[in-house]
Amino acid sequence: MDHCGERCRLDTFRLAATYPLFSLVAVLLVMLMMTFFSTAIMLPLTAFKSGVILLPGGIVNGSMAPVAGKLFD
């Protein structure tokens, strides 16, 4: 099992410095997750309702991941 520690953090900073789009996406993802968690706290939803609400996004994310990977490479 490889625990990279400091090396992984440096690789992440190198990615952020090399690819400005990586930094933009990381910031947008943090904002999106903050919005989602704050909404989940304010609106009491059951686990099933939350899953049904998130299902379309998961399907789109899963189907578009290979396409985005090929475009990025």
N, C-alpha and C positions, 0 to 999 in steps of 0.2 A: 504494500500500500504506500503510495507516494504522497507525503504531506509536504507540499512545496513551501508553505508559509510566506516568507518574505519575497521569494522569487515570484509567486503568483501575484502579489500586490504590485510588484514592479512591472510585471507583464500587463496588468490592467492599466496602470498609469501610462505605459508605453502605447497601448492601444488608444487611450484617450488622447494622447498627444499626436499620434500618427493619423488617426481618423477622426476628424471633427464631428462627423456624423454619428460615430459611436457615443461621443459625449452628449450630443443632442438627444439621441434615443434614450440614453441612460437617465437624463434629467426628465424627459417626458414620461418615462416609465415610473419613476419615483412619484411624479405628480399624479399620474393615473392611479397608482396604488394608494396614495394618500386619499384621493377622492373616493375610491372604492371603499376603503376601510372606514372613512368617516360616514359614508352613506350607510354602510352595514351596521354601524353603531346606532345611528339615528333611526333607521327603519328596522324594527324587529322582524326579521325573516327567519323562517325555518330553514334547516339545512337543505331540504328538498327544493324549496322555492329559490334559494340562492343558487343551487346547482342548475336549475332550469333556466334562470336568468343568465348564468355564465356559459351555458352549453353552446350557444351560437358562436360566441367569441372563441371558445376552445376549438371548435370545428374549423373555423376560418384560420385560426393560428396554426393548427396542425396541417391543414392543407396548403397554406402559403409558405410554411417554413422551408421546404425544399426549393421552392421558386426563389425566395429571397436569398437563400444560401448560394444558389447558382449565380444570381445577379451580383451578389457581393463579391464572390470569387472572381 
